[in-house]
Amino acid sequence: MNVRSQISMVFHLDKCIGCHTCSIACKNIWTDRRGTEYMWWNNVETKPGTGYPAKWEDQEKFKGGWEKQNGKIRLKSTGKGRIVTNIFHNPHMPSMDDYYEPWTYDYQHLFNAPEGPDQPTAKPISMVTGDYIDIESGPNWDDDLGGSPVYGKNDPNLEGLTEEQKLQLFSIEQLVFFYFPRICNHCMNPACVASCPSGALYKRGEDGIVLVDQKRCRAWRSCIAACPYKKVFFNWFTGKSEKCILCYPRLETGQAPACFHSCVGRIRYLGVVLYDADRLEAVANLPKEQLIDGQRDLILDPTDEHVLEGARKNGIPDSVVKAAQESPVYQFVKVWKLALPPHIEFRTLPMLFYVPPMAPVMANRKNGALNSVSDNLFHDIDDARVPMRFLANLFGAGQEGKVAYALRKQKAVRWYRRAVTVGDVDLETAERMLREADCTIKEAMAIYELTSLCTFEQRFVIPPMYREKALEALRDPHEVKQSAGFGFLSGPRRGM
């Protein structure tokens, strides 16, 4: 057993209000320099919708992540025999059309315009060329309109939905959408790290944060194509790749990342999990339908004596182990099984998990009147306006049962708390609902408290950072800097 620690995150989508405060906080701190104008390390998308960059989930187009071949996994976008032919052009890398051409406005015209009959306007100017442009897209161009056929019909997650289900999403009287905030997933098996010929990307041994060594980066841009979430960007001014660093300077001083700290809806949770790095390759090779359970099994119980012994053997400080024992992420992912990884079929084993959102029920018309009542206690989950297949494509690697389990448990907790506090729900029925959702009263109370009544310290359990005791010190630093996935045991060309 090779015990490692990893900073991990949970986003509770049922609480996200789509205010983009997280995006602005990140933008103001990290990507306000020349060459980063188009970068949004944190962005909030509307689902259904195409996202940013457009259709980033379509790996037939972008070839991101890993694929199984001859019983093993390899990078989709690059490899030893393929990288040379793509030195000057990578056909699977997003273009400016997939992102957007960043712009500002000719504000001086507002002050210098000659007197005239009309109010002067500030024309948009490209921040790349300096020329006047016609704005055609932006980082949240389909914001709040993702559920419309104009944008939503291009969402790759609609695959497998019937025409009736698509109509269910896009009919104007039934239109529904939800918000999907995204940052770098700091994956256990990051394709961006494995793809870099220069070894510039690496995964920190002490906390699993994925970073880019700006001195080693040689602008190959393989990382951009290899990341299936398209959260690595190329700075056209410096000629270097850049990405979310999870605000590690803030973490090292005990502060939450800027996007987490500024979150208005308090949807974000951050904590430490322990995992067995020796089993990474085996889990990444599992059949698609087994990946979610495989990743959960990879996460170790921080109270188990064998795990504690392995942590001490690897030099993990007791304070980090204690933080893992109090981690809200461990509860959501491993214990309650409420939080699910986004597109785990890409096989990068992302360490950002989402609690899927509840959706309005689809009422049916009987005898001329709308009816939304059923003898099935969970009928509103089965009849929700967002089809289960859509959520399963996004969070369940196509497995509807994983998403349904999380939604049923959420509803059961809600009904139980309503029976206790309001009293308009029969308590016996609410307790039966808990049993059918595989949830005890004690667990329901714990979920309710961590979801609704939690303090800042309960949402962000951040251990002290011991850089001088980092796991990197146990190995040659140059070797670690070139490490890929699979427990940091091999160089960047492993699996290519």
C-alpha positions in Angstrom: 0.0 0.0 0.0 1.4 3.4 -1.1 -0.6 5.9 0.9 -0.7 9.4 -0.6 -2.7 12.5 0.4 -4.7 14.6 -2.1 -6.5 17.9 -1.8 -10.0 17.2 -3.1 -13.2 19.2 -3.7 -16.9 18.8 -3.7 -19.3 21.2 -5.5 -23.0 21.0 -4.4 -24.8 21.9 -7.5 -28.2 22.1 -5.9 -26.9 25.3 -4.2 -25.2 27.0 -7.1 -27.0 30.2 -8.2 -24.8 30.9 -11.2 -23.6 34.3 -10.0 -20.0 33.9 -11.5 -18.5 35.5 -8.4 -16.0 32.6 -8.2 -15.0 33.2 -11.8 -14.4 37.0 -11.3 -12.4 36.3 -8.1 -10.1 33.9 -9.9 -9.8 36.2 -12.9 -8.8 39.2 -10.9 -6.1 37.4 -9.0 -4.5 35.0 -11.5 -5.4 35.8 -15.2 -5.3 39.6 -15.5 -2.0 39.6 -17.4 -1.2 39.9 -21.1 -1.7 36.6 -22.9 -4.3 35.4 -20.3 -7.2 37.5 -21.5 -9.2 34.6 -22.7 -8.3 32.3 -19.8 -10.9 31.4 -17.2 -9.4 29.0 -14.8 -12.7 29.0 -13.0 -15.8 29.3 -15.2 -19.5 28.6 -14.6 -21.4 26.9 -17.4 -25.1 26.4 -18.0 -26.3 22.8 -18.6 -27.6 21.8 -21.1 -25.1 23.8 -23.1 -21.9 23.6 -25.0 -19.6 25.0 -22.3 -16.2 26.7 -22.6 -14.4 26.0 -24.8 -17.3 25.0 -27.0 -18.1 21.3 -26.8 -15.1 20.5 -24.6 -16.8 17.2 -23.7 -16.6 15.9 -27.2 -13.5 13.8 -27.2 -14.1 12.6 -30.8 -13.2 16.1 -31.6 -10.5 17.0 -29.0 -9.1 13.5 -28.2 -8.5 14.3 -24.6 -8.0 11.8 -21.7 -7.1 8.2 -21.9 -8.4 5.3 -24.0 -8.1 1.5 -23.6 -6.1 -0.3 -26.3 -5.0 -3.9 -26.1 -5.9 -4.2 -22.5 -4.0 -1.1 -21.4 -4.8 2.6 -21.4 -2.9 5.2 -23.6 -3.3 8.9 -24.3 -5.8 9.6 -27.0 -4.1 12.8 -28.3 -0.4 12.0 -28.4 2.3 9.3 -28.1 5.9 8.6 -28.9 5.1 7.9 -32.5 2.6 10.7 -32.9 4.1 13.7 -31.2 6.6 14.6 -33.9 4.0 15.0 -36.6 2.1 17.5 -34.4 5.1 19.7 -33.4 3.8 22.7 -35.4 0.1 22.0 -35.3 -2.0 19.9 -33.0 -5.3 19.2 -34.8 -7.0 18.3 -31.5 -6.2 21.5 -29.6 -9.1 24.1 -29.2 -8.7 27.2 -31.4 -9.7 30.7 -30.7 -13.1 30.0 -32.3 -13.7 27.3 -29.6 -12.7 29.8 -26.9 -13.5 33.3 -27.9 -11.5 36.4 -29.0 -11.1 38.5 -25.9 -12.1 42.1 -26.2 -12.2 45.4 -24.4 -13.9 48.7 -25.5 -12.8 52.0 -27.0 -13.6 53.9 -23.8 -11.7 57.0 -25.0 -14.3 57.5 -27.7 -16.8 58.2 -25.0 -14.7 61.2 -23.9 -13.2 62.4 -27.3 -16.2 62.0 -29.6 -17.2 65.2 -31.3 -20.6 66.8 -30.5 -23.4 65.1 -32.3 -27.1 64.3 -32.2 -26.5 60.7 -30.8 -24.9 59.4 -27.6 -21.4 58.1 -28.4 -20.7 54.4 -27.9 -17.6 52.5 -27.0 -16.8 50.0 -29.8 -15.4 46.6 -28.9 -11.7 46.1 -29.6 -9.8 42.8 -29.8 -7.3 42.4 -26.9 -5.2 40.2 -29.3 -4.9 42.3 -32.4 -6.1 45.7 -31.2 -8.6 46.0 -34.1 -12.3 46.6 -34.0 -14.2 43.3 -33.9 -17.8 42.1 -34.0 -18.4 40.1 -30.8 -19.7 36.6 -31.7 -19.0 34.5 -28.6 -17.8 34.7 -25.0 -16.8 32.5 -22.1 -20.5 32.2 -20.9 -22.2 33.1 -24.1 -25.0 30.6 -23.5 -25.4 31.5 -19.9 -29.0 30.9 -18.7 -29.9 29.9 -22.3 -28.2 26.5 -22.2 -31.6 24.9 -21.9 -32.8 26.4 -25.2 -32.5 24.5 -28.5 -30.2 27.3 -29.8 -27.3 26.2 -27.5 -28.5 23.2 -25.6 -29.0 21.0 -28.6 -25.2 20.9 -29.1 -24.5 19.5 -25.7 -22.6 16.2 -26.0 -24.4 14.9 -22.9 -27.6 14.6 -24.9 -26.3 11.4 -26.5 -28.7 8.6 -25.8 -31.7 10.7 -25.0 -34.9 10.1 -26.9 -36.6 12.8 -28.9 -39.3 13.0 -26.2 -36.6 13.6 -23.5 -35.0 16.3 -25.6 -38.4 18.0 -26.1 -38.8 17.7 -22.3 -35.6 19.8 -21.9 -36.2 22.4 -24.6 -40.0 23.0 -24.7 -40.3 26.6 -23.6 -43.0 26.0 -21.1 -40.9 23.3 -19.5 -37.4 24.8 -20.1 -35.0 23.9 -17.3 -31.2 24.3 -16.7 -28.7 24.2 -14.0 -25.2 25.6 -13.4 -22.0 23.7 -13.7 -18.9 25.5 -12.2 -15.6 24.1 -13.3 -11.9 24.4 -12.3 -9.0 22.0 -12.8 -9.8 18.6 -11.4 -6.2 18.0 -10.2 -6.7 14.4 -11.3 -5.1 11.3 -9.7 -4.1 10.2 -13.2 -3.7 13.5 -15.1 -3.4 13.2 -18.9 -1.9 16.6 -19.1 1.1 15.5 -17.0 1.6 12.3 -18.9 1.5 14.1 -22.2 4.2 16.7 -21.6 7.5 15.9 -23.5 9.4 18.4 -21.3 8.2 17.1 -18.0 7.0 20.7 -17.2 3.7 19.5 -15.6 3.9 17.7 -12.4 1.8 16.6 -9.5 2.9 17.8 -6.0 3.7 14.8 -3.8 2.3 16.3 -0.6 -1.1 17.4 -1.8 -1.7 16.2 -5.4 -2.0 19.7 -6.9 -1.1 19.7 -10.6 1.3 22.6 -11.6 3.2 23.8 -14.6 7.0 24.5 -14.2 7.2 27.7 -16.3 11.0 27.2 -16.6 10.7 23.8 -18.2 7.7 24.5 -20.4 8.7 24.5 -24.1 5.3 25.3 -25.6 4.7 21.8 -27.0 1.0 22.4 -26.0 0.4 18.6 -25.8 -1.1 19.2 -22.3 -3.9 21.3 -23.8 -5.0 18.6 -26.2 -4.5 15.8 -23.6 -6.6 17.4 -20.9 -10.2 16.2 -21.6 -11.6 19.0 -19.4 -9.7 21.7 -21.4 -8.4 23.4 -18.2 -4.9 23.9 -19.4 -4.4 27.1 -21.4 -1.6 28.5 -23.6 -0.3 32.0 -23.0 0.2 33.4 -26.4 2.4 36.2 -25.1 4.9 34.2 -22.9 4.7 31.0 -24.9 4.0 29.0 -21.8 1.1 26.8 -20.6 -0.9 27.9 -17.6 -3.6 26.4 -15.5 -5.4 26.5 -12.2 -3.0 26.2 -9.3 -5.7 25.7 -6.7 -4.4 28.9 -5.0 -1.7 26.9 -3.3 0.0 30.0 -1.9 -3.3 30.6 0.0 -3.6 26.9 1.0 -0.1 27.0 2.4 -1.1 29.9 4.7 -4.3 28.2 5.8 -6.7 30.1 3.5 -9.2 28.7 1.1 -8.8 29.2 -2.6 -10.2 32.5 -4.0 -13.0 30.9 -5.9 -14.0 28.8 -2.8 -13.7 31.8 -0.4 -15.9 34.1 -2.6 -18.6 31.5 -3.3 -22.0 33.2 -2.6 -24.0 30.0 -2.6 -21.5 28.2 -0.3 -21.6 25.2 -2.6 -17.9 24.4 -2.3 -16.2 22.0 0.1 -12.5 21.3 0.3 -10.6 18.6 2.2 -8.0 15.9 2.2 -8.4 12.3 1.2 -5.9 9.5 1.4 -5.5 7.0 -1.5 -3.5 4.0 -2.5 -1.2 5.1 -5.4 -0.2 1.5 -6.1 -3.7 0.8 -7.4 -4.0 3.8 -9.7 -3.1 1.9 -12.9 -5.5 -1.0 -12.1 -8.4 1.3 -11.4 -7.8 3.4 -14.5 -8.0 0.2 -16.5 -11.3 -0.9 -15.2 -14.4 -1.1 -17.5 -16.3 2.2 -17.7 -19.2 1.0 -15.6 -16.8 0.1 -12.7 -14.8 3.3 -12.6 -16.9 5.2 -10.0 -16.8 2.3 -7.5 -13.1 1.7 -8.4 -12.2 5.3 -7.6 -14.2 5.2 -4.3 -12.3 2.0 -3.3 -9.1 3.8 -4.1 -9.9 6.4 -1.4 -8.7 5.0 1.9 -10.4 5.1 5.3 -8.3 7.6 7.3 -9.2 5.9 10.6 -8.0 2.4 9.5 -4.8 1.3 11.4 -3.2 -0.1 8.3 -3.8 3.1 6.4 -2.4 5.1 9.3 0.7 2.9 9.3 1.1 3.4 5.6 0.7 7.2 6.0 3.4 7.3 8.6 5.7 5.2 6.5 5.3 7.7 3.6 6.0 10.7 5.9 2.5 12.1 5.9 2.2 14.4 8.9 -0.3 13.6 11.6 -2.0 16.9 11.0 -2.7 15.9 7.4 -4.1 12.6 8.6 -6.3 14.4 11.1 -7.6 16.7 8.4 -8.4 13.6 6.3 -10.4 12.2 9.2 -12.4 15.5 9.3 -12.7 15.9 5.6 -16.1 16.9 4.2 -15.0 15.5 0.8 -14.5 12.0 2.3 -18.1 12.1 3.8 -19.7 13.2 0.5 -17.8 10.9 -1.8 -16.9 7.7 0.2 -19.4 7.5 3.1 -22.6 9.1 1.8 -21.9 8.5 -1.9 -23.7 11.7 -2.8 -20.9 13.3 -4.8 -19.9 12.0 -8.3 -16.9 12.7 -10.6 -17.4 14.5 -13.9 -16.9 12.3 -16.9 -14.8 9.7 -15.2 -14.9 7.7 -18.4 -12.0 10.0 -19.5 -10.0 7.8 -17.0 -8.1 10.7 -15.5 -9.7 10.0 -12.1 -10.7 13.6 -11.4 -10.6 14.8 -7.7 -13.4 17.3 -8.1 -16.8 15.8 -7.3 -20.3 17.1 -7.8 -23.5 16.6 -5.8 -26.0 16.4 -8.7 -28.8 18.9 -8.7 -32.5 18.2 -8.0 -34.8 19.3 -10.9 -38.4 20.4 -11.0 -40.9 17.6 -11.5 -42.5 17.0 -14.9 -46.3 17.4 -14.2 -48.7 15.3 -16.3 -52.1 16.2 -17.4 -55.1 14.1 -16.3 -58.7 14.9 -16.9 -57.8 18.4 -18.0 -55.8 19.2 -14.9 -52.1 19.1 -14.1 -51.1 16.4 -11.7 -47.7 15.8 -10.0 -48.8 13.3 -7.4 -47.8 9.6 -7.4 -47.8 6.6 -5.0 -44.1 6.3 -5.8 -42.2 8.2 -3.1 -39.4 9.1 -5.6 -41.5 9.7 -8.7 -40.4 13.3 -9.0 -36.8 12.1 -9.5 -37.9 9.6 -12.2 -40.1 12.3 -13.8 -37.8 15.3 -13.4 -37.4 17.7 -16.2 -33.7 16.9 -16.5 -33.7 13.3 -17.8 -31.7 10.9 -15.7 -29.8 9.8 -18.8 -28.4 13.4 -19.2 -27.2 13.5 -15.7 -25.7 10.0 -16.0 -23.8 11.0 -19.1 -22.3 14.0 -17.2 -21.7 12.4 -13.7 -22.2 8.7 -13.9 -20.2 7.4 -16.9 -23.6 6.5 -18.3 -24.7 4.6 -15.1 -28.1 6.1 -14.2 -28.2 4.1 -10.9 -25.3 6.1 -9.4 -27.0 9.4 -10.0 -30.4 8.2 -8.9 -28.9 6.9 -5.7 -27.6 10.4 -4.9 -30.8 12.2 -5.8 -33.0 9.8 -3.9 -30.9 10.3 -0.7 -31.1 14.0 -1.1 -34.8 14.0 -1.4 -35.2 11.6 1.5 -33.2 14.0 3.7 -35.3 16.9 2.6 -38.5 15.2 3.4 -37.3 14.0 6.8 -36.2 17.5 7.8 -39.5 18.9 6.6 -41.4 16.4 8.7 -39.4 17.3 11.7 -39.4 21.1 11.4 -42.5 22.0 9.4 -44.7 19.0 10.2 -46.7 19.0 6.9 -45.1 15.7 5.9 -45.9 12.5 7.7 -42.9 11.5 9.8 -43.5 7.8 9.3 -43.5 8.3 5.5 -40.4 10.4 5.7 -38.6 7.6 7.7 -39.7 5.0 5.2 -38.3 7.2 2.5 -35.0 7.3 4.3 -34.9 3.5 4.5 -35.7 3.2 0.8 -32.9 5.7 0.0 -30.4 3.7 2.1 -30.0 6.4 4.7 -30.3 6.3 8.4 -31.7 9.1 10.6 -28.2 9.7 12.0 -26.8 10.0 8.5 -29.6 12.2 7.3 -28.9 14.6 10.2 -25.2 14.6 9.3 -26.0 15.4 5.7 -28.4 18.1 6.6 -25.9 19.8 9.0 -23.0 19.7 6.6 -25.2 20.9 3.7 -27.2 23.6 5.5 -25.7 24.5 8.8 -22.0 24.1 8.3 -19.5 26.7 9.3 -16.6 27.9 7.1 -14.2 25.6 9.1 -16.4 22.6 8.4 -16.5 23.2 4.7 -12.8 23.9 4.4 -10.7 21.5 6.3 -7.2 22.6 5.3 -4.2 21.0 6.9 -0.9 22.9 7.5 1.4 22.6 4.6 4.8 21.2 5.4 6.9 21.9 2.4 10.1 20.8 4.1 8.6 17.4 4.8 7.0 16.9 1.4 7.0 13.5 -0.2 9.1 15.1 -3.0 12.0 15.1 -0.6 12.0 11.3 -0.5 12.8 11.1 -4.2 15.0 12.8 -6.7 13.4 16.2 -7.4 14.1 15.9 -11.2 12.4 12.5 -11.3 9.3 13.8 -9.5 9.0 16.9 -11.6 8.7 14.5 -14.7 6.2 12.2 -13.0 3.0 11.3 -14.7 0.0 9.5 -13.2 0.0 6.0 -11.8 1.4 7.1 -8.4 4.2 9.4 -9.8 6.3 6.3 -10.4 7.1 6.9 -14.0 8.2 9.6 -16.4 6.0 11.7 -18.7 6.2 9.3 -21.6 4.6 6.5 -19.7 1.5 5.4 -21.4 2.1 7.4 -24.6 
